[in-house]
Amino acid sequence: MRIVVLAPPGVQSLDVVGPAEVFWEAARRCGDMSRYDIQIMSTGQPSIGGTGQLRFLADRTIFDSDEPIHTLLVAGDPSFQAIDPKVISWLRRRVPTVRRYGSICTGVFLLAAAGLLEGKRVTTHWECTPRFRKEYPHIELEPDAIYVRDGKLITAAGVTAGIDLALALVEEDLGREVALTVARYMVMFVKRPGGQSQFSTHLVGQMSETSFIQKAQNFILANLERELHVDAIARNVGMSTRNFGRVFRHELGMTPLDFIIAARTDAARRLLEDTERPLQAIAKACGFADVAAMRRAFAKTIGVTPNEYRARFQILRDHRSAFRTSDNALAAQLLGADNLSKAAIVS
């Protein structure tokens, strides 16, 4: 099946390379390189400049004669300003003919401008969400999602999220086992669900430019294990509860209570990744009333249970252990078992 990545000038290079590597590796794992025919489509000149000072040589341009396309993905340009009407016209003509279509990063703006997202749910890179909401307020945006599937449409947040999008399509085409094999090969130790948050609460916390909101965020992050009440936090920054809640929501797009829950979930995620502490201890350390409360927070913000989340990161620890065992065995052969302890092997 032909996978076409539409790459505008200044394209985010990983939006092209990431999905292409996933599809190519999936075909290789199946022992049939014809499974996917991956093509780069230029919006103009065959040579496309990308981020990281990379340059791509397109297989085709939008001005060439049409060929059948199974999956069309529109890659993003992180610094785009204007939308080429010729690209919009091409998208309007070609999208109705494909089996499925989607976007990565700011590619969603091109689909929106072409009128191809009416009645659809979409996502984009978190940094672009204010602009998208302003320009397309009628389109339902899920700002935190890694990727969103809505019928034949699939949109991804951008950069590494394009890899997650491609893995989801591989799973759809070739099955879960192939998708997981590709994820492991690409050292993606977790195959992230589409609804998982794009970024940690600490990054959200850096987005406010208002000093007293920053003060409130820092207070929350420093006192997660304590009982936190919105009215007390408001008093701490010298505001009324009502005004604090209004300004907080305006600045961050979430309520203070939602931020507290997300911050506690983020802290619990790190403990699940890095420690073997029992769930009850983690829940207490992060300020949850109990494990059930933590489980509800995970379901709401991440879409998996704490145990499921930890199990995915266990794959990472298993890989590290396997690599260390392999390296030590090789070192023993080269140096001799008696000298292995003297060798400074850094894993």
C-alpha positions as CSV (number, residue, x, y, z in Angstrom):
1,M,0.0,0.0,0.0
2,R,1.3,3.5,-0.9
3,I,2.0,5.8,2.0
4,V,2.5,9.4,0.9
5,V,4.0,12.0,3.2
6,L,3.2,15.6,2.0
7,A,6.2,17.7,3.1
8,P,6.0,21.5,2.9
9,P,9.1,23.7,2.8
10,G,10.8,23.9,6.2
11,V,9.2,20.6,7.2
12,Q,9.8,19.1,10.7
13,S,12.3,16.4,9.6
14,L,11.2,13.9,12.1
15,D,7.6,14.2,10.9
16,V,8.8,12.6,7.6
17,V,11.6,10.3,8.8
18,G,9.8,8.9,11.9
19,P,6.7,7.5,10.2
20,A,8.8,6.4,7.2
21,E,11.1,4.3,9.5
22,V,8.1,2.7,11.2
23,F,6.5,1.6,7.9
24,W,9.8,0.5,6.4
25,E,10.7,-1.6,9.5
26,A,7.2,-3.1,9.6
27,A,7.6,-4.3,6.0
28,R,11.0,-5.7,6.8
29,R,9.7,-7.6,9.8
30,C,7.0,-9.1,7.6
31,G,9.6,-10.3,5.1
32,D,7.8,-8.4,2.4
33,M,9.2,-5.0,1.5
34,S,6.3,-4.4,-0.9
35,R,3.9,-4.1,2.0
36,Y,4.5,-0.4,2.1
37,D,5.5,1.9,-0.7
38,I,6.7,5.1,1.1
39,Q,6.9,8.3,-0.9
40,I,7.7,11.9,-0.1
41,M,5.5,14.4,-1.9
42,S,6.7,18.0,-2.4
43,T,4.5,21.0,-2.5
44,G,6.8,22.6,-5.0
45,Q,10.5,21.9,-5.8
46,P,11.7,18.3,-5.6
47,S,14.3,19.3,-3.1
48,I,12.8,20.1,0.3
49,G,14.6,21.8,3.2
50,G,13.8,20.4,6.6
51,T,14.7,21.2,10.2
52,G,18.1,20.2,11.5
53,Q,19.6,21.4,8.2
54,L,18.4,18.2,6.5
55,R,17.3,18.1,2.9
56,F,14.8,15.6,1.3
57,L,14.6,14.7,-2.4
58,A,10.9,14.2,-3.1
59,D,9.6,11.2,-5.1
60,R,6.9,13.3,-6.6
61,T,5.4,16.8,-6.4
62,I,1.7,17.9,-6.2
63,F,2.1,19.1,-9.8
64,D,2.8,15.6,-11.2
65,S,0.0,13.3,-12.5
66,D,-2.1,11.7,-9.9
67,E,-1.4,8.1,-8.7
68,P,-3.4,6.0,-6.3
69,I,-2.7,6.8,-2.6
70,H,-3.7,4.5,0.3
71,T,-2.6,6.7,3.2
72,L,-1.9,10.4,3.0
73,L,-0.1,12.1,5.8
74,V,0.5,15.9,5.9
75,A,3.7,16.7,7.8
76,G,4.2,20.0,9.6
77,D,6.4,23.1,9.4
78,P,7.1,24.5,12.9
79,S,7.5,28.0,11.6
80,F,4.9,28.2,8.8
81,Q,3.2,31.5,8.3
82,A,1.1,31.2,5.1
83,I,-0.7,28.4,3.4
84,D,-0.2,27.9,-0.4
85,P,-3.6,27.9,-2.2
86,K,-2.2,25.3,-4.6
87,V,-1.6,22.9,-1.7
88,I,-5.2,23.4,-0.5
89,S,-6.6,22.7,-3.9
90,W,-4.5,19.5,-4.2
91,L,-5.6,18.3,-0.8
92,R,-9.3,18.9,-1.6
93,R,-8.9,16.9,-4.8
94,R,-6.9,14.0,-3.4
95,V,-8.2,13.4,0.1
96,P,-11.6,12.1,-1.0
97,T,-9.7,9.5,-3.1
98,V,-7.6,8.0,-0.3
99,R,-8.4,5.2,2.2
100,R,-7.2,7.2,5.1
101,Y,-5.5,10.5,5.7
102,G,-4.0,12.5,8.5
103,S,-1.6,15.1,9.8
104,I,1.5,15.5,12.0
105,C,2.2,18.6,13.9
106,T,1.1,21.8,12.0
107,G,0.0,19.7,9.0
108,V,-3.5,19.9,10.6
109,F,-3.7,23.5,9.6
110,L,-3.5,22.6,6.0
111,L,-6.3,20.0,6.4
112,A,-8.4,22.6,8.3
113,A,-7.8,25.3,5.6
114,A,-9.0,22.8,3.0
115,G,-12.2,22.2,4.9
116,L,-11.4,18.5,5.5
117,L,-11.9,18.5,9.3
118,E,-15.5,19.5,9.6
119,G,-17.2,17.5,12.4
120,K,-13.9,15.8,13.2
121,R,-11.9,15.6,16.4
122,V,-8.2,16.5,16.0
123,T,-5.0,17.2,17.8
124,T,-1.8,19.1,17.1
125,H,1.4,20.1,18.8
126,W,0.6,21.7,22.2
127,E,2.5,24.9,21.2
128,C,0.2,25.4,18.3
129,T,-3.1,24.9,20.1
130,P,-3.8,28.6,20.9
131,R,-3.4,29.5,17.2
132,F,-5.5,26.6,16.0
133,R,-8.3,27.4,18.4
134,K,-8.3,31.0,17.3
135,E,-8.3,30.2,13.5
136,Y,-10.6,27.2,13.7
137,P,-12.8,27.6,16.8
138,H,-15.5,25.3,15.3
139,I,-13.2,22.3,15.0
140,E,-13.1,20.0,18.1
141,L,-9.4,20.1,19.3
142,E,-8.0,17.6,21.9
143,P,-4.9,19.6,22.8
144,D,-3.1,17.0,25.0
145,A,-3.5,13.9,22.9
146,I,-0.6,12.1,21.3
147,Y,-2.8,11.2,18.4
148,V,-6.6,11.2,17.7
149,R,-8.4,8.8,15.4
150,D,-11.7,9.8,13.9
151,G,-13.0,7.6,11.2
152,K,-10.5,7.6,8.2
153,L,-8.8,10.6,9.8
154,I,-5.8,10.4,12.2
155,T,-3.9,13.5,13.5
156,A,-0.8,13.5,15.7
157,A,0.8,16.0,18.0
158,G,4.0,16.2,16.0
159,V,7.7,15.4,16.3
160,T,7.9,11.9,18.0
161,A,4.1,11.6,18.0
162,G,4.3,11.0,14.3
163,I,6.0,7.7,15.2
164,D,3.1,6.8,17.5
165,L,0.7,7.6,14.7
166,A,2.5,5.3,12.3
167,L,2.7,2.5,14.9
168,A,-1.1,2.7,15.3
169,L,-1.6,2.4,11.6
170,V,0.8,-0.6,11.4
171,E,-1.2,-2.3,14.2
172,E,-4.3,-1.6,12.1
173,D,-2.7,-3.1,9.0
174,L,-0.5,-5.9,10.2
175,G,-1.6,-6.6,13.8
176,R,-0.5,-5.7,17.3
177,E,2.4,-8.1,17.4
178,V,4.1,-6.6,14.4
179,A,3.5,-3.1,15.8
180,L,5.0,-4.0,19.2
181,T,8.0,-5.7,17.5
182,V,8.7,-2.5,15.5
183,A,8.3,-0.4,18.7
184,R,10.8,-2.5,20.5
185,Y,13.3,-2.4,17.6
186,M,13.0,1.4,17.5
187,V,13.8,1.5,21.2
188,M,10.3,2.8,21.9
189,F,10.0,1.0,25.2
190,V,6.3,1.9,25.5
191,K,3.7,2.0,22.7
192,R,1.9,5.1,23.8
193,P,-1.9,5.2,23.6
194,G,-3.3,8.1,21.6
195,G,-4.9,9.7,24.6
196,Q,-1.8,9.9,26.7
197,S,-0.8,13.5,27.6
198,Q,1.8,15.1,25.2
199,F,3.9,16.5,28.0
200,S,4.5,16.5,31.7
201,T,2.7,18.8,34.1
202,H,6.0,20.5,34.8
203,L,6.1,21.7,31.2
204,V,2.6,23.0,31.6
205,G,3.7,24.8,34.7
206,Q,6.3,26.8,32.8
207,M,3.7,28.1,30.3
208,S,2.2,30.8,32.6
209,E,3.8,34.2,32.2
210,T,1.9,35.7,35.2
211,S,4.1,35.8,38.3
212,F,1.4,35.0,40.9
213,I,0.1,32.0,38.8
214,Q,3.8,30.8,38.6
215,K,4.0,31.2,42.4
216,A,0.8,29.1,42.8
217,Q,2.1,26.4,40.5
218,N,5.5,26.2,42.3
219,F,3.6,25.9,45.6
220,I,1.5,23.0,44.3
221,L,4.5,21.2,42.8
222,A,6.5,21.6,46.1
223,N,3.6,20.3,48.3
224,L,2.0,17.5,46.4
225,E,2.1,15.2,49.4
226,R,0.0,17.7,51.5
227,E,-3.7,18.3,51.4
228,L,-4.2,21.1,48.9
229,H,-7.2,23.4,48.8
230,V,-7.8,25.9,46.1
231,D,-8.9,28.6,48.5
232,A,-5.8,28.2,50.6
233,I,-3.6,28.4,47.4
234,A,-5.5,31.5,46.3
235,R,-4.8,33.2,49.7
236,N,-1.2,32.2,49.4
237,V,-0.8,34.3,46.3
238,G,-3.0,37.1,47.6
239,M,-6.1,36.5,45.4
240,S,-9.8,35.7,46.0
241,T,-10.7,32.1,45.2
242,R,-13.0,33.2,42.4
243,N,-10.6,35.5,40.7
244,F,-7.7,33.0,41.2
245,G,-9.7,30.3,39.5
246,R,-10.7,32.5,36.6
247,V,-7.2,33.8,35.9
248,F,-5.6,30.3,36.4
249,R,-8.0,28.8,33.8
250,H,-7.4,31.7,31.4
251,E,-3.7,31.3,31.7
252,L,-3.4,27.5,31.5
253,G,-6.6,26.3,30.0
254,M,-7.4,24.1,33.1
255,T,-8.8,24.7,36.6
256,P,-6.5,24.7,39.7
257,L,-7.9,21.4,40.8
258,D,-7.2,19.8,37.4
259,F,-3.7,21.1,37.6
260,I,-3.2,19.5,41.1
261,I,-4.5,16.2,39.9
262,A,-2.3,16.3,36.8
263,A,0.7,17.3,38.8
264,R,0.1,14.4,41.3
265,T,-0.3,12.0,38.4
266,D,2.9,13.2,36.8
267,A,4.8,12.7,40.0
268,A,3.3,9.2,40.4
269,R,4.3,8.4,36.8
270,R,8.0,9.1,37.6
271,L,7.9,7.0,40.7
272,L,6.3,4.1,38.7
273,E,9.0,4.5,36.1
274,D,12.0,4.7,38.4
275,T,11.1,2.7,41.5
276,E,9.6,-0.5,42.7
277,R,7.6,1.1,45.5
278,P,4.1,-0.3,46.1
279,L,1.2,1.6,44.8
280,Q,-0.1,2.5,48.2
281,A,3.2,4.2,49.1
282,I,3.3,6.1,45.7
283,A,-0.3,7.3,46.2
284,K,0.5,8.6,49.6
285,A,3.8,10.3,48.5
286,C,2.0,12.1,45.7
287,G,-1.0,13.3,47.8
288,F,-3.7,10.9,46.6
289,A,-6.2,9.8,49.2
290,D,-5.7,6.2,48.3
291,V,-4.8,3.9,45.4
292,A,-8.4,4.1,44.0
293,A,-8.1,7.9,43.7
294,M,-4.7,7.5,41.9
295,R,-6.2,5.0,39.6
296,R,-9.1,7.3,38.7
297,A,-6.6,10.1,38.0
298,F,-4.5,7.9,35.7
299,A,-7.7,6.8,33.8
300,K,-8.6,10.5,33.3
301,T,-5.2,11.9,32.3
302,I,-3.3,9.0,30.8
303,G,-5.9,6.4,29.9
304,V,-4.2,3.5,31.6
305,T,-4.1,2.2,35.2
306,P,-1.0,2.6,37.3
307,N,-0.2,-1.1,37.0
308,E,-0.4,-1.0,33.2
309,Y,1.8,2.1,33.1
310,R,4.4,0.4,35.3
311,A,4.3,-2.7,33.2
312,R,5.1,-0.8,30.1
313,F,8.2,0.7,31.7
314,Q,9.2,-2.7,32.9
315,I,10.0,-3.4,29.2
316,L,12.6,-0.6,29.5
317,R,14.3,-2.2,32.5
318,D,14.3,-5.6,30.8
319,H,16.0,-4.1,27.8
320,R,18.6,-2.4,29.9
321,S,19.2,-5.7,31.7
322,A,19.5,-7.6,28.5
323,F,22.0,-5.1,27.1
324,R,24.1,-5.2,30.2
325,T,24.2,-9.0,30.2
326,S,25.2,-9.1,26.5
327,D,27.9,-6.4,27.0
328,N,29.3,-8.3,30.0
329,A,29.4,-11.6,28.2
330,L,31.2,-10.0,25.3
331,A,33.7,-8.3,27.6
332,A,34.3,-11.6,29.4
333,Q,35.2,-13.2,26.1
334,L,37.6,-10.4,25.1
335,L,39.2,-9.8,28.5
336,G,38.9,-13.1,30.2
337,A,36.6,-13.7,33.1
338,D,39.3,-13.1,35.7
339,N,39.9,-9.6,34.4
340,L,36.3,-8.7,33.9
341,S,36.0,-7.1,37.4
342,K,39.0,-5.0,36.6
343,A,37.5,-3.6,33.4
344,A,35.7,-0.4,33.8
345,I,32.6,-1.3,31.9
346,V,30.0,1.5,31.8
347,S,26.5,0.5,30.9
